[in-house]
Structures are given as structure tokens and as C-alpha cells.
């Protein structure tokens, strides 16, 4: 079949620069796993470079036209094309508890959801890399004190070491998006089991950044914290002033002292 037409409702922008596709594929270190899952391969510009590597490459694609194109043009993907929505798919239908990496030129309209989904499966995903809208990639990698530091920054960095790699211009896509793109990578920390209740950490981080201009003392009022705990100086800070480690420490204190 002829080339696939990009569909706006799926957020498709097909990368046409081969050197960038290769650079994205090369961000993976390929250690500790034998399988890679590419999300949203489109017409396979990134896929072809993944297939050259010593790993089993799987692709998941919701666009049936793209699935047909891949099936016709990439015989190495036989039985490795998953025609489903990644956000609703159980990864263990294929990976069955095994370790695997995720990579992709992610659809911008669901890119943050892909990261949160990855965090759910972090026990199986040692490495994650790909292209996002530039501001989203920067947000994931930002540190405390940054205006874009937020929920996604803290939760991703609690479990992974993150790194912003390079910026990609609008002109290398068909059709070109209205924003620049950024490629980033997450590598799971050696010790990614947190010394606090993970559900409570998520609650604390989300409540804090939903009212990011307020101090932690005010934004966490609904948790009914003890007066003794509320006197801690950490509650004088606003959420963007707390490091990931401080959010974990705060969660530990809340667990120990909440009334």
C-alpha cells in the first residue's frame, strides 16, 4: 500500500528525518532485557533501526492503516504487531512478567498518560525513551525550583533517573507540528522501591501541585495532619521547592504522624 496519511485525531506526525530516528533508537542501552516495545510506530521510520539491534522488537499501533503498512513492509515484525491501544492493553499478554523497554515517537495528545502507564509497570520496564512535545519532555526532567517542575517530574524521578537528550525541530515531521519536540530517556533506579507508602506519595504530590502557589501546610489541609507535624519547617515551603527526596521524607512523616 501507499504511505499512510497522518490522522489528526490520533495526534500523528510522522518523522521523516532518518538520522533523528536512528539517534532515538540509539538512546537505549539494551541491558537487562531482551524485548523492546515501540508505541505508535506509524510507517516504521524508528522501527527499522530497532530491528537492527539484538533485541526482540514489538510494536503497538492503534491505527489500522499503519498496521497494514507495517505488516506489508516489515516481514521481521511477523506476529509482533499489536493492533491495540497501549493505554488499555495488558502488557503481560505478550511479556508475561518479563523485563522490556519502551520507546517511541509518542502521540503528543496521550504522551503524559503513556508515562503514567509506564510507572504502573515500572517493575518490568527498566528503560523508557522517546520523543515528546518539548515542554512535556522538559517537565518530566525538570528539578525543584523550576516553574515546570510538577507531579510528573516528581513521580517519574522517584523511580527513574531521567535525562533530557536533544531537541527536534518542527520541520522534520509530516505534517509539521506547531511546537518543537524533545527526546528524553528514563532509566530505572537500581533501588526503586520507595521507603514510604507509594499511594500516599501520589496523594501528597498531587494535592500539593494542584495548589502549587500555596505552602504545603495549606495545600495538605485535607489530610488532617497533627498540629505537631504541621509545625515542621518543610510545611513552610511551596511544592516546587521540595526535591523528590523531600517529598518521600514528607510522606514518611505524614504516615507516622497523621491523626
C-alpha positions in Angstrom: 0.0 0.0 0.0 1.0 3.6 -0.4 2.2 5.8 2.5 -0.1 6.2 5.5 -1.9 9.5 5.8 -1.4 11.2 9.2 -4.6 11.4 11.2 -5.2 14.5 13.3 -7.5 12.8 15.8 -4.7 10.3 16.6 -2.1 13.1 17.0 0.0 11.6 14.2 3.1 13.5 13.0 5.4 11.2 11.0 9.1 11.7 11.5 10.9 11.9 8.1 14.5 12.5 9.3 16.3 9.2 9.3 19.3 10.5 11.4 16.9 11.5 14.2 15.1 8.2 14.1 18.5 6.4 14.4 19.5 8.7 17.3 16.3 7.9 19.2 16.9 4.1 18.7 20.4 4.5 19.9 19.3 6.0 23.2 18.6 2.5 24.6 21.4 0.8 26.3 19.8 -2.7 25.9 21.0 -4.0 29.3 18.9 -6.3 31.5 16.2 -7.1 28.9 15.7 -8.8 25.6 12.4 -7.2 24.4 11.5 -3.6 23.2 8.0 -2.3 22.7 7.6 0.7 20.3 4.5 2.7 20.8 2.9 4.3 17.7 5.4 3.2 15.0 3.4 4.7 12.2 5.3 3.8 9.0 8.3 2.4 10.9 10.9 5.1 10.5 12.1 4.3 14.0 11.2 0.6 13.8 13.7 -0.1 11.1 16.6 0.9 13.4 15.2 -1.1 16.3 15.1 -4.2 14.1 18.8 -3.9 13.5 19.5 -4.3 17.3 20.0 -7.5 19.2 16.6 -7.4 20.8 13.1 -8.7 20.1 11.1 -5.7 18.7 7.4 -5.5 19.2 5.2 -2.6 18.1 1.8 -1.5 19.3 -0.3 0.7 16.9 -4.0 1.7 17.2 -4.2 3.0 13.6 -5.3 0.1 11.4 -3.9 1.7 8.2 -0.5 1.9 9.8 -0.8 -1.8 11.0 -1.5 -2.8 7.4 1.5 -0.8 6.2 3.9 -2.3 8.7 2.6 -5.8 8.0 3.3 -5.4 4.3 6.7 -3.7 4.6 8.3 -5.2 7.7 8.4 -9.0 7.4 10.6 -9.1 10.5 7.6 -7.9 12.5 5.6 -11.0 11.7 3.5 -11.9 14.8 5.0 -8.9 16.6 2.5 -6.2 15.6 -0.1 -5.5 18.3 -3.1 -3.7 16.9 -4.4 -2.2 20.2 -4.5 0.9 22.4 -1.5 0.9 24.7 -3.3 2.7 27.4 -5.9 -0.1 27.6 -3.8 -3.1 26.9 -2.4 -5.6 29.4 1.3 -5.8 28.6 1.6 -9.2 30.0 -0.4 -10.7 27.2 2.9 -10.5 25.4 5.6 -10.0 28.0 4.3 -12.3 30.8 6.2 -10.7 33.7 9.4 -10.2 31.7 11.5 -7.1 31.5 11.1 -4.9 28.4 11.9 -1.4 27.3 9.5 1.2 25.8 10.4 3.6 23.1 8.5 5.7 20.6 7.7 8.9 18.8 4.8 9.3 21.1 1.4 10.9 20.1 1.5 14.2 21.9 -2.1 14.1 23.0 -1.5 11.0 25.1 2.2 11.2 25.9 1.8 12.0 29.6 -0.7 9.1 30.0 1.9 6.8 28.5 4.4 7.9 31.2 1.9 7.3 34.0 1.1 3.9 32.5 4.8 3.1 32.4 5.1 4.0 36.0 2.4 1.4 36.8 4.5 -1.3 35.1 7.9 0.0 36.4 8.7 -3.4 37.9 9.0 -4.6 34.3 10.3 -1.5 32.5 14.0 -0.8 33.2 14.3 1.7 30.4 12.0 4.2 28.6 13.0 6.6 25.8 11.3 8.6 23.2 10.0 11.9 21.7 7.5 14.2 23.3 6.3 17.7 22.9 9.4 19.7 24.1 7.7 21.2 27.1 6.5 17.8 28.3 9.9 16.3 28.0 11.4 19.3 29.9 8.7 19.0 32.6 9.5 15.3 33.2 13.2 16.1 33.5 12.9 19.3 35.5 14.3 19.7 39.0 13.0 21.5 42.1 12.9 25.3 41.7 11.8 25.1 38.0 8.5 26.7 37.0 7.6 23.5 35.1 8.5 21.1 38.0 5.4 19.2 38.9 3.5 16.0 39.5 5.0 14.2 36.5 8.5 15.3 37.4 8.4 14.0 41.0 6.7 10.7 40.3 8.9 9.8 37.3 12.1 10.8 39.2 11.0 8.8 42.3 11.6 5.6 40.3 13.8 6.6 37.4 16.9 8.6 36.5 15.7 11.0 33.8 17.6 12.9 31.2 16.7 15.4 28.5 18.7 14.4 25.4 18.0 16.7 22.5 15.5 19.0 20.8 13.9 18.2 17.4 12.7 20.9 15.0 9.1 21.0 13.7 10.3 20.8 10.0 11.3 17.1 10.3 7.7 15.9 10.6 4.9 15.3 8.1 2.7 17.2 8.8 4.9 19.5 11.0 3.5 20.1 14.5 3.1 23.6 15.8 5.7 23.0 18.6 9.2 21.7 18.9 9.8 18.2 20.2 12.2 16.9 22.8 13.8 13.4 23.2 14.2 12.2 26.8 15.2 8.9 28.5 14.3 7.3 31.8 16.5 4.6 33.3 15.1 2.8 36.3 16.9 3.3 39.6 18.8 0.4 41.0 16.8 0.7 44.2 13.3 1.9 43.0 11.3 0.5 45.9 10.3 3.6 48.0 10.8 3.8 51.8 7.2 5.1 52.0 3.7 4.2 51.0 3.5 4.8 47.3 -0.2 5.5 47.2 0.3 8.2 49.9 3.2 9.7 48.0 1.0 10.0 44.9 -1.7 11.7 47.0 0.7 14.1 48.7 2.3 15.1 45.4 -1.0 15.6 43.5 -2.6 17.6 46.3 0.5 19.8 46.6 0.8 20.7 43.0 -2.9 21.2 42.5 -2.4 24.3 44.6 1.2 25.0 43.8 1.1 28.6 44.9 0.2 27.7 48.4 2.6 26.4 51.1 2.5 22.7 51.8 0.7 23.5 55.1 -2.2 24.9 53.3 -2.4 22.6 50.3 -2.3 19.4 52.5 -5.0 20.6 54.9 -7.4 17.9 53.8 -5.1 15.2 55.2 -6.0 16.3 58.8 -2.4 16.4 59.9 -1.5 16.7 63.6 -0.6 20.1 64.9 2.8 18.8 65.9 3.6 17.7 62.3 2.3 21.0 60.8 4.9 22.9 62.8 7.7 21.2 60.8 9.5 23.8 58.6 9.0 21.7 55.5 5.4 22.8 55.5 6.6 26.4 55.0 7.7 25.5 51.5 5.7 25.5 48.3 5.7 22.3 46.3 8.2 23.4 43.6 10.8 24.0 46.4 10.8 20.3 47.5 13.1 17.7 45.9 11.9 14.2 45.2 13.7 13.0 48.3 11.9 15.7 50.4 8.5 14.6 49.1 9.4 11.0 50.1 10.6 12.2 53.5 7.4 14.2 54.0 5.3 11.2 53.1 7.1 9.2 55.7 6.4 11.9 58.3 2.7 12.0 57.3 2.4 8.3 57.6 3.9 8.3 61.1 2.0 11.3 62.4 -1.3 11.7 60.7 -4.3 11.7 63.0 
